[in-house]
Amino acid sequence: MKKLLCFLLLAGAALSLPAKKTLAQAVASAWAIDPALDSQKLEEEAAAIAGETALRQKYFSVQFGGGYRYSSDKVQVRASDFPFSLGTSVPPGTILLSAPSDSVDLKLSLLQPLYSGGLLSNAVKMEAARGAAEKDLTRLKRIELAGRVKASFFTHLLYSRKRDALNFLLARLDLHLQKVTNLYAEQLVKRSDLLETRARADEARLSLQDIEQLIASEAVQFKSLSGINPQEIDFQPGAETADFAASWEQLLAGHPLLRSLDERARLVRLQRRSVAAAYLPQASAFAEMHYGRPGQNFFMNRWTFYLQGGVSVSLPVFNWNRRSRDLELVDIAGRKLENQRAAFLRESEKSLRQLYLNMENIGRKLVLLEGLADNAAEDVRLKEQLYEENQIDHTDLLAAMSSQERYLAEHGEALAQIEMLKAAIDTLVGRTEEE
């Protein structure tokens, strides 16, 4: 019975612990709650709706309209308007027919474009290019947000490892303080040794308070981004990052910003075609059903139904050379995109080289720090023995402990910095394993 009770207590304690999450889950959570990313998705949806609207501009449209008109002058037919005499019974000034002064007309019209010089087809293609560009920008924002989440987590991890090193030093100092206190009680060491140990322990606690503040602040930042506490993340180091050449090729082949710029360049080319098409003949067929008074035969002055239909053609003739100005504006937009692409590639190559140089440098430091940390641990053990034998000064032992803490802290920071650099490279190249 006791075994069963213990088992149930342990199971309950395990269930009460928060479930660990992966960093990928934190990134996915950030994607779900970020307002800026949601706004970009709305831009993507708006582009899709605009594309549907452009496509349906090629179809027929039906409109209803109406109007009322009053005229102070009206059509009248007098007997004197005829070139021949109507007889003696009709005086020359007699009004034979008179149109009404006002008219009302209601119409239902159908319009079908016949030829636009490619204007409507280019509009469909332009909206498709704009939609593709917005889709790439959405992916870019997802990658950038993933980079911010990872940077925040690894910053928190860096501070945590520094805290672990300080806790390790503090535990060693507390243990040493107990030994020194016992030795001082037996008058085997000086009081200054006791005071120095207490002071060094208090300094470590003071530094620990500062680190705890940084950790808490970064935890708030991480939770604001992802909605998850960084303590809930079960982080496992990822695979090694590809070399510079492979990452650069991947950036050139599929970076979302480059793809978006390519789509916008295609949009500019389509705009140029649209400008040219706007100055070609535009033809459309129309059919109208009218109900009005007095109708076509205004002398009858009654409500009548009648139909109209035909073809309308328009062609710009003179507009102060607006076509050339529109083409110049399109060319300027194209050159701006080329400059933006060149600037992005130049800055990205520089940043990517710097990131790989930093990673190589930290990798070399990591190897050295591992050796230094091992040597420092051995040095502390030796100096503890020497101090207990009164062969070295107390400050030498405290210096050895501080050196060990510094090397452990720098080693933990270096590991976190490597992960930060990996995340920065992925963000710069435009890749994220969460997708």
Secondary structure as UniProt FT lines:
FT   HELIX           2..16
FT   HELIX           23..33
FT   HELIX           35..56
FT   TURN            57..58
FT   STRAND          61..70
FT   STRAND          76..78
FT   HELIX           79..81
FT   TURN            88..89
FT   TURN            92..93
FT   STRAND          95..98
FT   STRAND          102..115
FT   TURN            117..118
FT   HELIX           119..185
FT   TURN            186..187
FT   HELIX           191..226
FT   HELIX           230..232
FT   HELIX           244..254
FT   HELIX           256..277
FT   TURN            278..279
FT   STRAND          282..293
FT   TURN            298..300
FT   STRAND          304..314
FT   HELIX           322..388
FT   TURN            389..390
FT   HELIX           394..429
FT   TURN            433..434
//
